[in-house]
Amino acid sequence: MDPDALDFPQQNNQQAGGPLAGQPANPTWPGQPANPTWPGQPVNPTWPGQPNQPAWPGQPGQPTAPGWPGPAPQTGPYGAPGEAPRALTVPFDLPLQSGVYNKMLITIVGEVKPNANNITINLKRGNDIAFHLNPRFNEGGRQAIVRNSLIGNQWGREEREVPSFPFVPGKPFELKILCTDTEFKVAVNKSHLLEYKHRIRELNQIRDLSIYSDVSLSSVNVETLQ
């Protein structure tokens, strides 16, 4: 899918934990040109490298909307508005009641443990793993980000090519997974990182997100780009 066709999220469907301090709502996808405005509102948030745009109406004290906002305000099933954000339990599991779908955006905010060996993120269909994302910090002395699918108890062909390894032990990160009709797109810390073509095409059957291994989690949000 052409990311130029994507607009900004209009609603927050599911979420866990709270937003990072000082980060406004309305996530965007890095690398997309400026989008048209919503009716009656000023220009939408910018992408990285573009000039700042006006703040949202009715919030004169709010900073200008950035190109890579954090999670939306806490309104989901894992905390009520006004509650203090709290760390999520790892291993973490989030049911996706409608499965995944075109323009679904998952935002994961957390911190790599200081002596991390790996992080595992799985999007699953029953016992099958539609998308296995596995950053490895020391695989024979090298770093790797392995992607794969497990279908019928058989692992497929690994994908490993990436332009960089953005995870640092002991440091926070923000990871976004965007589902399109043809692939998952992954961005880390405001930069697009990789794509992974769907190997399980029945997207509505992919109904579970799990995160485990050497990571602590601050928030996990699921939103829709309109």
MARBA-3410 file (N, C-alpha, C, O; in Angstrom, 1 decimal):
226
0.8,-1.2,0.0,0.0,0.0,0.0,0.9,1.2,0.0,1.9,1.3,0.7 ~ 0.4,2.2,-0.8,1.1,3.5,-0.8,0.9,4.3,0.4,-0.3,4.7,0.7 ~ 1.9,4.5,1.3,1.6,5.3,2.5,1.1,6.7,2.3,0.6,7.3,3.2 ~ 1.3,7.2,1.0,0.8,8.5,0.7,-0.7,8.6,0.8,-1.3,9.7,1.0 ~ -1.3,7.4,0.7,-2.8,7.4,0.8,-3.3,7.4,2.2,-4.5,7.6,2.4
-2.4,7.3,3.2,-2.9,7.2,4.6,-3.2,8.6,5.1,-2.5,9.5,4.8 ~ -4.2,8.6,5.9,-4.5,9.9,6.6,-4.2,9.6,8.1,-3.5,8.7,8.4 ~ -4.7,10.5,8.9,-4.3,10.4,10.3,-5.4,9.7,11.1,-6.5,9.6,10.7 ~ -5.0,9.1,12.3,-6.0,8.3,13.0,-7.1,9.2,13.6,-6.8,10.3,14.1 ~ -8.3,8.7,13.5,-9.4,9.5,14.1,-10.0,9.0,15.4,-10.7,9.6,16.1
-9.6,7.7,15.7,-10.1,7.1,16.9,-9.1,6.2,17.5,-8.2,5.7,16.8 ~ -9.2,6.0,18.8,-8.4,5.1,19.5,-9.2,3.9,19.9,-10.1,4.0,20.7 ~ -8.8,2.7,19.3,-9.7,1.5,19.5,-9.3,0.8,20.8,-10.2,0.5,21.6 ~ -8.0,0.4,21.0,-7.6,-0.3,22.1,-6.3,0.3,22.6,-5.5,0.8,21.8 ~ -6.0,0.2,23.8,-4.7,0.7,24.3,-4.4,0.2,25.7,-5.3,-0.2,26.4
-3.1,0.1,26.0,-2.7,-0.3,27.3,-1.7,0.7,27.8,-0.9,1.2,27.1 ~ -1.8,1.0,29.1,-0.8,1.9,29.8,-1.1,3.3,29.4,-2.2,3.6,29.0 ~ -0.2,4.2,29.6,-0.4,5.6,29.4,0.6,6.2,28.4,1.6,5.5,28.1 ~ 0.4,7.4,28.0,1.3,8.0,27.0,2.6,8.5,27.7,2.7,8.6,29.0 ~ 3.7,8.6,26.9,4.9,9.2,27.5,4.7,10.7,27.8,3.9,11.4,27.2
5.4,11.1,28.8,5.2,12.5,29.3,5.5,13.5,28.2,6.5,13.3,27.5 ~ 4.6,14.4,28.0,4.9,15.5,27.1,4.6,15.2,25.7,5.0,16.0,24.8 ~ 4.1,14.1,25.4,3.8,13.7,24.0,2.3,13.8,23.7,1.5,13.1,24.4 ~ 1.9,14.6,22.7,0.5,14.7,22.4,0.0,13.5,21.6,0.8,12.6,21.3 ~ -1.3,13.5,21.2,-1.9,12.3,20.6,-1.7,12.5,19.1,-0.9,13.3,18.6
-2.5,11.6,18.3,-2.6,11.6,16.9,-1.3,11.1,16.2,-0.5,11.9,15.7 ~ -1.1,9.8,16.2,0.1,9.3,15.6,0.1,9.5,14.1,-1.0,9.6,13.5 ~ 1.3,9.5,13.5,1.4,9.6,12.0,2.4,8.6,11.6,3.1,8.0,12.4 ~ 2.6,8.4,10.3,3.5,7.4,9.8,4.7,8.2,9.1,4.4,9.1,8.3 ~ 5.9,7.9,9.5,7.1,8.7,9.0,7.3,8.6,7.5,7.0,7.5,6.9
7.7,9.6,6.9,8.0,9.6,5.5,6.9,10.0,4.5,7.1,10.1,3.3 ~ 5.7,10.2,5.1,4.6,10.6,4.2,4.5,12.1,4.0,4.7,12.8,5.0 ~ 4.2,12.6,2.8,4.0,14.0,2.6,2.9,14.5,3.4,2.1,13.8,4.0 ~ 2.8,15.9,3.5,1.8,16.5,4.2,0.4,16.1,3.8,0.2,15.9,2.6 ~ -0.5,15.9,4.7,-1.9,15.4,4.4,-2.8,16.6,4.3,-2.6,17.6,4.9
-4.0,16.4,3.7,-5.0,17.5,3.7,-5.6,17.6,5.1,-5.5,16.7,6.0 ~ -6.1,18.8,5.4,-6.6,19.1,6.7,-8.0,18.4,6.9,-8.7,18.1,6.0 ~ -8.3,18.2,8.2,-9.7,17.8,8.5,-10.6,19.0,8.4,-10.1,20.1,8.6 ~ -11.9,18.8,8.1,-12.8,20.0,7.9,-12.8,20.8,9.2,-13.0,20.3,10.3 ~ -12.6,22.1,9.1,-12.7,23.0,10.2,-11.5,23.0,11.1,-11.6,23.7,12.1
-10.5,22.3,10.7,-9.3,22.2,11.6,-8.1,22.7,10.8,-8.1,22.7,9.5 ~ -7.1,23.2,11.5,-5.9,23.7,10.8,-5.1,22.4,10.2,-5.5,21.3,10.4 ~ -3.9,22.7,9.7,-3.1,21.7,9.0,-2.8,20.6,10.0,-2.5,20.9,11.2 ~ -2.8,19.3,9.6,-2.5,18.2,10.4,-1.0,18.2,10.8,-0.2,18.9,10.3 ~ -0.6,17.3,11.8,0.8,17.3,12.2,1.7,17.0,11.1,1.3,16.3,10.1
2.9,17.5,11.2,3.9,17.3,10.1,4.6,16.0,10.2,4.7,15.4,11.3 ~ 5.2,15.6,9.1,6.2,14.5,9.1,7.6,15.0,9.5,7.8,16.2,9.4 ~ 8.5,14.1,9.8,9.8,14.6,10.2,10.5,15.4,9.1,10.4,15.1,7.9 ~ 11.1,16.5,9.6,11.8,17.4,8.6,11.0,18.5,8.0,11.5,19.3,7.2 ~ 9.7,18.5,8.3,8.9,19.6,7.8,8.6,20.6,8.8,8.8,20.4,10.0
8.3,21.9,8.4,8.1,22.9,9.3,6.9,22.6,10.3,6.0,21.8,10.0 ~ 7.0,23.2,11.5,5.9,23.0,12.4,4.6,23.6,11.9,4.6,24.6,11.2 ~ 3.5,23.0,12.2,2.2,23.5,11.8,1.4,24.0,13.1,1.9,23.8,14.2 ~ 0.3,24.7,12.9,-0.4,25.2,14.0,-0.9,24.1,15.0,-1.0,23.0,14.6 ~ -1.1,24.5,16.2,-1.6,23.6,17.2,-3.1,23.3,16.9,-3.7,24.0,16.1
-3.6,22.2,17.5,-5.0,21.9,17.3,-5.9,23.0,17.9,-5.5,23.6,18.9 ~ -7.1,23.2,17.3,-7.9,24.3,17.8,-8.4,24.0,19.2,-8.6,22.9,19.6 ~ -8.7,25.1,20.0,-9.2,24.9,21.3,-8.2,24.6,22.4,-8.5,24.4,23.5 ~ -6.9,24.5,22.0,-5.8,24.2,22.9,-4.7,25.2,22.7,-3.6,24.8,22.2 ~ -4.9,26.4,23.0,-3.9,27.4,22.7,-2.6,27.2,23.4,-1.6,27.7,22.9
-2.6,26.5,24.5,-1.3,26.3,25.2,-0.6,25.1,24.8,0.5,24.8,25.3 ~ -1.1,24.3,23.8,-0.5,23.1,23.4,0.7,23.4,22.4,0.5,24.2,21.5 ~ 1.8,22.7,22.6,2.8,22.8,21.5,2.3,22.4,20.2,1.4,21.7,20.1 ~ 3.0,22.9,19.1,2.6,22.5,17.8,2.8,21.0,17.6,3.6,20.4,18.2 ~ 1.9,20.5,16.9,1.8,19.0,16.7,3.0,18.5,16.0,3.4,19.0,14.9
3.7,17.5,16.6,5.0,17.0,16.0,4.7,16.0,14.9,3.6,15.6,14.7 ~ 5.8,15.6,14.2,5.6,14.7,13.2,5.6,13.2,13.7,5.1,12.3,12.9 ~ 6.0,13.0,14.9,6.0,11.6,15.4,5.4,11.6,16.8,6.2,11.4,17.8 ~ 4.1,11.9,17.0,3.6,11.9,18.3,3.6,10.6,19.0,3.8,9.5,18.3 ~ 3.4,10.6,20.3,3.4,9.3,21.0,2.0,8.8,21.1,1.1,9.2,20.3
1.8,7.9,22.1,0.4,7.3,22.2,-0.7,8.3,22.5,-0.4,9.3,23.0 ~ -1.9,7.9,22.2,-3.0,8.8,22.5,-3.3,8.8,24.0,-2.8,7.9,24.7 ~ -4.1,9.7,24.5,-4.4,9.7,25.9,-4.9,8.4,26.4,-5.6,7.7,25.6 ~ -4.8,8.1,27.6,-5.1,6.8,28.2,-6.6,6.7,28.3,-7.2,7.4,29.2 ~ -7.2,5.9,27.5,-8.7,5.7,27.5,-9.1,4.2,27.3,-10.2,3.9,27.3
-8.1,3.4,27.2,-8.4,2.0,26.9,-8.7,1.1,28.0,-8.8,1.6,29.2 ~ -8.8,-0.2,27.8,-9.2,-1.1,28.8,-8.1,-1.4,29.9,-8.4,-2.0,30.9 ~ -6.9,-0.9,29.7,-5.9,-1.1,30.7,-5.6,0.1,31.6,-4.5,0.2,32.2 ~ -6.5,1.0,31.7,-6.4,2.1,32.6,-7.4,3.2,32.2,-7.8,3.3,31.1 ~ -7.9,3.9,33.2,-8.9,5.0,32.9,-8.2,6.3,32.9,-7.1,6.5,33.4
-8.9,7.3,32.2,-8.3,8.6,32.1,-8.1,9.2,33.5,-8.9,9.0,34.4 ~ -7.0,9.8,33.7,-6.6,10.4,35.0,-5.8,9.5,35.8,-5.2,10.0,36.8 ~ -5.8,8.2,35.6,-4.9,7.3,36.3,-3.4,7.5,35.9,-3.1,7.8,34.8 ~ -2.6,7.3,36.9,-1.1,7.4,36.6,-0.7,6.3,35.7,-1.1,5.1,36.0 ~ 0.1,6.5,34.6,0.6,5.4,33.8,1.4,4.4,34.7,2.1,4.8,35.6
1.2,3.2,34.3,1.9,2.1,35.1,2.5,1.1,34.1,2.0,0.9,33.0 ~ 3.6,0.5,34.5,4.3,-0.4,33.6,3.4,-1.6,33.4,2.6,-2.0,34.3 ~ 3.5,-2.2,32.2,2.7,-3.3,31.8,3.5,-4.6,32.1,4.7,-4.6,32.1 ~ 2.7,-5.7,32.4,3.4,-6.9,32.7,3.9,-7.6,31.5,3.2,-7.6,30.4 ~ 5.1,-8.1,31.5,5.7,-8.8,30.4,6.0,-10.3,30.9,6.6,-10.4,32.0
5.6,-11.3,30.2,5.0,-11.3,28.9,3.7,-10.6,28.9,2.9,-10.6,29.8 ~ 3.4,-9.9,27.7,2.2,-9.1,27.6,1.4,-9.7,26.4,1.9,-10.1,25.4 ~ 0.1,-9.8,26.6,-0.8,-10.3,25.6,-2.0,-9.4,25.4,-2.7,-9.1,26.4 ~ -2.3,-9.1,24.2,-3.4,-8.2,23.9,-4.3,-8.8,22.9,-3.9,-9.0,21.7 ~ -5.6,-9.2,23.2,-6.5,-9.8,22.2,-6.9,-8.7,21.2,-7.1,-7.5,21.6
-6.9,-9.0,19.9,-7.4,-8.1,18.9,-8.7,-8.6,18.4,-8.8,-9.5,17.5 ~ -9.8,-8.1,18.9,-11.1,-8.7,18.7,-11.5,-8.8,17.3,-12.2,-9.8,16.9 ~ -11.2,-7.8,16.5,-11.5,-7.8,15.1,-10.4,-8.3,14.2,-10.5,-8.1,12.9 ~ -9.4,-8.8,14.7,-8.2,-9.2,13.9,-7.4,-7.9,13.5,-7.7,-6.8,14.0 ~ -6.5,-8.1,12.6,-5.8,-7.0,12.1,-6.4,-6.6,10.8,-7.2,-7.4,10.2
-6.2,-5.4,10.3,-6.9,-4.9,9.1,-6.1,-3.7,8.5,-5.2,-3.2,9.1 ~ -6.4,-3.4,7.3,-5.8,-2.3,6.6,-5.8,-1.0,7.4,-6.9,-0.6,7.9 ~ -4.7,-0.3,7.6,-4.6,0.9,8.3,-4.6,0.8,9.9,-4.7,1.8,10.6 ~ -4.5,-0.5,10.4,-4.3,-0.6,11.8,-2.9,-0.2,12.2,-2.0,-0.6,11.5 ~ -2.8,0.6,13.2,-1.5,1.1,13.7,-1.3,0.7,15.1,-2.1,1.1,16.0
-0.3,-0.1,15.4,0.1,-0.5,16.8,1.3,0.3,17.2,2.3,0.3,16.5 ~ 1.2,0.9,18.3,2.3,1.7,18.9,2.8,1.0,20.2,2.0,0.9,21.1 ~ 4.0,0.6,20.3,4.6,0.0,21.5,5.7,0.9,22.0,6.6,1.2,21.3 ~ 5.5,1.3,23.3,6.5,2.1,23.9,7.1,1.4,25.1,6.4,0.8,25.9 ~ 8.4,1.3,25.2,9.0,0.5,26.2,10.5,0.8,26.4,11.0,1.8,25.8
11.2,0.0,27.1,12.6,0.1,27.3,13.3,-1.2,27.2,12.8,-2.2,27.8 ~ 14.4,-1.3,26.5,15.2,-2.5,26.4,15.9,-2.7,27.8,16.5,-1.8,28.3 ~ 15.9,-3.9,28.2,16.6,-4.2,29.5,18.1,-4.1,29.3,18.6,-4.4,28.2 ~ 18.9,-3.8,30.3,20.3,-3.5,30.2,21.1,-4.6,29.6,22.0,-4.4,28.7 ~ 20.8,-5.8,30.0,21.6,-7.0,29.4,20.8,-7.8,28.5,20.8,-9.0,28.5
20.0,-7.1,27.6,19.1,-7.8,26.7,19.7,-8.8,25.8,20.8,-8.5,25.2 ~ 19.1,-9.9,25.6,19.5,-10.8,24.5,18.6,-10.7,23.3,19.1,-10.8,22.2 ~ 17.3,-10.6,23.5,16.4,-10.4,22.4,15.0,-9.8,22.9,14.7,-9.8,24.1 ~ 14.2,-9.4,21.9,12.9,-8.9,22.1,12.0,-9.7,21.1,12.4,-9.8,20.0 ~ 10.9,-10.2,21.6,10.0,-10.9,20.7,8.6,-10.2,20.6,8.0,-10.0,21.7
8.1,-10.0,19.4,6.8,-9.4,19.2,6.1,-10.4,18.2,6.7,-10.6,17.1 ~ 5.0,-10.9,18.5,4.3,-11.8,17.7,2.8,-11.3,17.4,2.2,-10.9,18.4 ~ 2.4,-11.4,16.2,1.0,-11.3,15.8,0.5,-12.6,15.4,1.1,-13.2,14.4 ~ -0.5,-13.2,16.1,-0.8,-14.6,16.0,-2.2,-14.9,15.5,-3.1,-14.1,15.7 ~ -2.3,-16.0,14.8,-3.6,-16.6,14.4,-3.7,-18.0,15.0,-3.2,-18.9,14.5
-4.3,-18.1,16.2,-4.3,-19.3,16.9,-2.9,-19.7,17.2,-2.2,-19.0,17.9 ~ -2.5,-20.9,16.8,-1.1,-21.4,17.1,-0.2,-20.9,16.0,1.1,-21.0,16.2 ~ -0.7,-20.3,14.9,0.2,-19.8,13.9,0.7,-18.4,14.3,0.0,-17.7,15.0 ~ 1.9,-18.0,13.8,2.4,-16.7,14.0,2.5,-16.0,12.6,3.3,-16.4,11.8 ~ 1.6,-15.0,12.4,1.6,-14.4,11.2,2.8,-13.5,11.0,3.3,-13.4,9.9
3.2,-12.8,12.1,4.4,-11.9,12.0,5.2,-12.1,13.3,4.7,-11.7,14.3 ~ 6.4,-12.6,13.1,7.3,-12.8,14.2,8.4,-11.7,14.0,9.2,-11.8,13.1 ~ 8.5,-10.8,15.0,9.5,-9.7,14.9,10.5,-9.9,16.1,10.0,-9.9,17.2 ~ 11.8,-10.2,15.8,12.7,-10.6,16.9,14.0,-9.9,16.8,15.0,-10.5,16.2 ~ 14.1,-8.7,17.4,15.5,-8.1,17.5,16.4,-8.9,18.4,16.0,-9.3,19.5
17.6,-9.3,17.9,18.5,-10.0,18.6,19.8,-9.2,18.9,20.4,-8.7,17.9 ~ 20.2,-9.1,20.1,21.3,-8.2,20.5,22.7,-8.9,20.4,23.7,-8.2,20.2 ~ 22.7,-10.2,20.4,24.0,-10.8,20.4,23.8,-12.2,19.8,23.7,-13.2,20.5 ~ 23.8,-12.3,18.5,23.6,-13.6,17.8,25.0,-13.9,17.2,25.4,-13.5,16.1 ~ 25.8,-14.6,18.0,27.2,-14.9,17.6,28.0,-13.7,17.5,28.9,-13.5,16.6
27.7,-12.7,18.4,28.5,-11.5,18.4,28.0,-10.4,17.5,28.6,-9.3,17.3 ~ 26.8,-10.7,16.8,26.3,-9.7,15.9,24.8,-9.4,16.3,24.2,-10.2,17.0 ~ 24.3,-8.2,15.8,22.9,-7.8,16.0,22.1,-8.2,14.8,22.6,-8.2,13.6 ~ 20.9,-8.6,15.0,20.0,-8.9,13.9,18.6,-8.6,14.2,18.2,-8.7,15.4 ~ 17.7,-8.4,13.2,16.3,-8.3,13.4,15.7,-9.3,12.5,15.6,-9.1,11.3
15.2,-10.4,13.1,14.7,-11.5,12.4,13.2,-11.4,12.2,12.5,-11.1,13.2 ~ 12.7,-11.6,11.0,11.2,-11.7,10.8,10.9,-13.0,10.2,11.7,-13.5,9.3 ~ 9.7,-13.6,10.5,9.4,-14.9,10.0,7.9,-15.1,10.3,7.3,-14.3,11.0 ~ 7.4,-16.2,9.8,6.0,-16.7,10.1,6.1,-18.2,10.4,6.8,-18.9,9.8 ~ 5.2,-18.6,11.4,5.1,-20.0,11.8,3.7,-20.4,11.3,2.7,-20.0,11.9
3.6,-21.3,10.3,2.3,-21.7,9.8,2.3,-23.3,9.8,3.2,-23.9,9.2 ~ 1.3,-23.8,10.5,1.3,-25.3,10.6,2.5,-25.9,11.3,3.0,-26.9,10.8 ~ 3.0,-25.2,12.3,4.2,-25.7,13.1,5.4,-25.7,12.2,6.4,-26.3,12.6 ~ 5.4,-25.0,11.1,6.6,-24.9,10.3,7.0,-23.4,10.1,6.2,-22.6,9.7 ~ 8.3,-23.1,10.5,8.8,-21.8,10.2,9.1,-21.6,8.7,9.5,-22.5,8.1
8.9,-20.4,8.2,9.1,-20.1,6.8,10.6,-19.6,6.7,11.4,-19.8,7.5 ~ 10.8,-18.8,5.6,12.1,-18.3,5.3,12.3,-17.0,6.1,11.4,-16.1,6.2 ~ 13.4,-16.9,6.8,13.7,-15.7,7.6,14.0,-14.5,6.7,14.6,-14.7,5.6 ~ 13.6,-13.4,7.2,14.0,-12.1,6.6,14.9,-11.4,7.6,14.5,-11.3,8.8 ~ 16.0,-10.9,7.2,17.0,-10.3,8.1,17.5,-8.9,7.7,18.1,-8.2,8.5
17.3,-8.5,6.4,17.9,-7.3,5.9,17.3,-6.1,6.6,16.1,-5.9,6.6 ~ 18.1,-5.2,7.2,17.6,-3.9,7.7,18.7,-2.9,7.5,19.9,-3.2,7.5 ~ 18.3,-1.6,7.4,19.3,-0.6,7.2,20.1,-0.2,8.5,21.2,0.4,8.4 ~ 19.5,-0.6,9.7,20.1,-0.2,10.9,19.5,-1.1,12.0,18.5,-1.8,11.8 ~ 20.2,-1.0,13.2,19.6,-1.7,14.4,19.4,-0.6,15.4,20.3,-0.2,16.1
18.1,-0.2,15.6,17.8,1.0,16.4,17.7,0.8,17.8,17.5,1.7,18.6 ~ 17.7,-0.5,18.3,17.5,-0.8,19.7,18.8,-0.7,20.5,19.8,-1.2,20.0 ~ 18.8,-0.1,21.7,20.0,0.0,22.5,19.6,-0.5,23.9,18.7,-0.1,24.5 ~ 20.4,-1.5,24.5,20.2,-2.0,25.8,20.1,-0.8,26.8,21.0,0.1,26.8 ~ 19.1,-0.9,27.7,19.0,0.1,28.7,18.3,1.4,28.3,18.2,2.4,29.0
17.9,1.5,27.0,17.4,2.7,26.4,15.9,2.5,26.0,15.5,1.4,25.6 ~ 15.1,3.6,26.1,13.7,3.5,25.7,13.6,3.5,24.1,14.5,3.9,23.4 ~ 12.4,3.1,23.7,12.2,3.0,22.2,10.7,3.2,22.0,9.8,3.0,22.9 ~ 10.3,3.6,20.8,8.9,3.6,20.4,8.9,2.9,19.0,9.5,3.3,18.1 ~ 8.1,1.8,19.0,8.0,1.0,17.8,6.6,1.0,17.3,5.6,0.9,18.0
6.4,1.2,16.0,5.1,1.3,15.4,5.0,0.2,14.3,5.9,0.0,13.5 ~ 3.9,-0.6,14.3,3.6,-1.6,13.3,2.3,-1.1,12.6,1.3,-1.0,13.2 ~ 2.4,-0.9,11.3,1.3,-0.5,10.5,0.9,-1.6,9.6,1.7,-2.1,8.8 ~ -0.3,-2.1,9.7,-0.8,-3.1,8.8,-1.5,-2.5,7.5,-2.3,-1.6,7.7 ~ -1.1,-3.0,6.4,-1.8,-2.6,5.1,-2.4,-3.8,4.5,-2.3,-4.9,5.1
-3.0,-3.7,3.3,-3.6,-4.8,2.7,-2.5,-5.9,2.2,-2.9,-7.0,2.0 ~ -1.3,-5.4,2.1,-0.3,-6.3,1.5,0.9,-6.7,2.5,1.6,-7.7,2.3 ~ 1.1,-5.9,3.5,2.3,-6.0,4.4,2.1,-5.4,5.7,1.2,-4.6,5.9 ~ 3.0,-5.7,6.6,3.3,-4.9,7.8,4.4,-4.0,7.6,5.4,-4.4,7.0 ~ 4.3,-2.8,8.0,5.4,-1.8,8.0,5.8,-1.5,9.5,5.0,-1.5,10.3
7.1,-1.4,9.7,7.7,-1.2,11.0,8.5,0.0,11.0,9.4,0.2,10.2 ~ 8.3,0.9,12.0,9.1,2.1,12.2,9.6,2.1,13.7,8.8,1.7,14.6 ~ 10.8,2.5,13.9,11.3,2.6,15.3,11.9,4.0,15.5,12.7,4.4,14.7 ~ 11.5,4.6,16.6,12.1,5.9,16.9,12.1,6.9,15.8,13.1,7.6,15.4 ~ 10.9,7.0,15.2,10.6,8.1,14.2,11.1,7.8,12.8,11.0,8.6,11.9
11.7,6.6,12.6,12.2,6.2,11.3,11.7,4.9,10.8,11.6,3.9,11.5 ~ 11.2,4.9,9.5,10.8,3.7,8.9,11.9,2.7,8.8,13.0,3.1,8.5 ~ 11.6,1.4,9.2,12.7,0.4,9.3,12.6,-0.7,8.3,13.6,-1.0,7.6 ~ 11.4,-1.3,8.1,11.3,-2.4,7.3,9.8,-2.7,6.9,8.9,-2.1,7.5 ~ 9.6,-3.6,5.9,8.3,-4.1,5.5,8.4,-5.6,5.5,9.4,-6.2,5.4
7.2,-6.2,5.8,7.1,-7.7,5.8,5.8,-8.0,5.1,4.7,-7.8,5.6 ~ 5.9,-8.7,3.9,4.7,-9.1,3.2,3.9,-10.1,3.9,4.5,-11.0,4.6 ~ 2.6,-10.0,3.8,1.7,-11.0,4.5,1.9,-12.4,4.0,1.9,-12.6,2.8 ~ 2.1,-13.3,4.9,2.1,-14.7,4.5,0.8,-15.4,4.9,0.5,-16.4,4.4 ~ 0.2,-14.9,5.9,-1.2,-15.2,6.3,-2.1,-14.1,5.8,-2.0,-13.0,6.4
-2.9,-14.4,4.8,-3.7,-13.3,4.2,-5.1,-13.1,4.8,-5.7,-12.1,4.5 ~ -5.5,-14.0,5.6,-6.8,-13.8,6.3,-6.5,-12.9,7.5,-6.5,-13.4,8.7 ~ -6.4,-11.7,7.3,-6.0,-10.7,8.3,-7.0,-10.7,9.5,-6.5,-10.6,10.7 ~ -8.3,-10.9,9.3,-9.2,-10.8,10.4,-9.1,-12.0,11.3,-9.7,-12.0,12.4 ~ -8.3,-13.0,10.9,-8.0,-14.2,11.8,-6.8,-14.0,12.7,-6.5,-14.8,13.6
-6.0,-12.9,12.5,-4.9,-12.6,13.3,-5.3,-11.8,14.5,-5.5,-10.6,14.4 ~ -5.6,-12.5,15.6,-6.3,-11.9,16.7,-5.6,-11.8,18.0,-6.2,-11.7,19.1 ~ -4.3,-11.8,18.0,-3.5,-11.8,19.2,-2.2,-11.1,19.0,-1.5,-11.4,18.1 ~ -1.8,-10.2,19.9,-0.5,-9.5,20.0,0.2,-10.0,21.2,-0.4,-9.8,22.3 ~ 1.4,-10.5,21.1,2.1,-10.9,22.3,3.5,-10.3,22.3,4.1,-10.2,21.2
4.0,-9.8,23.4,5.3,-9.2,23.5,6.0,-9.8,24.7,5.5,-9.9,25.8 ~ 7.2,-10.3,24.6,8.0,-10.9,25.7,9.5,-10.8,25.5,9.9,-10.2,24.5 ~ 10.2,-11.4,26.4,11.7,-11.4,26.4,12.2,-10.1,27.1,11.5,-9.7,28.1 ~ 13.3,-9.6,26.7,14.1,-8.7,27.5,13.6,-7.2,27.3,14.4,-6.4,26.8 ~ 12.4,-6.9,27.8,11.9,-5.6,27.5,10.9,-5.3,28.7,10.2,-6.1,29.2
10.8,-4.0,29.0,9.7,-3.5,29.9,8.9,-2.6,29.0,9.4,-1.9,28.1 ~ 7.6,-2.6,29.3,6.6,-1.8,28.5,5.9,-0.7,29.3,5.6,-0.9,30.4 ~ 5.8,0.4,28.6,5.1,1.6,29.2,3.7,1.6,28.6,2.7,1.9,29.4 ~ 3.5,1.4,27.3,2.2,1.5,26.7,2.1,0.7,25.4,3.1,0.5,24.7 ~ 0.9,0.2,25.1,0.7,-0.5,23.9,-0.7,0.0,23.4,-1.7,-0.2,24.0
-0.7,0.7,22.2,-1.9,1.3,21.7,-2.2,0.7,20.3,-1.3,0.4,19.5 ~ -3.5,0.5,20.0,-4.0,0.1,18.7,-5.0,1.1,18.2,-6.0,1.4,18.9 ~ -4.7,1.7,17.1,-5.5,2.8,16.5,-5.7,2.5,15.0,-5.1,1.6,14.4 ~ -6.5,3.3,14.4,-6.9,3.2,13.0,-6.5,4.5,12.3,-6.9,5.6,12.7 ~ -5.8,4.4,11.2,-5.6,5.5,10.3,-6.7,5.6,9.3,-7.1,4.6,8.7
-7.3,6.8,9.2,-8.5,7.0,8.3,-8.1,7.8,7.1,-8.9,8.0,6.2
END
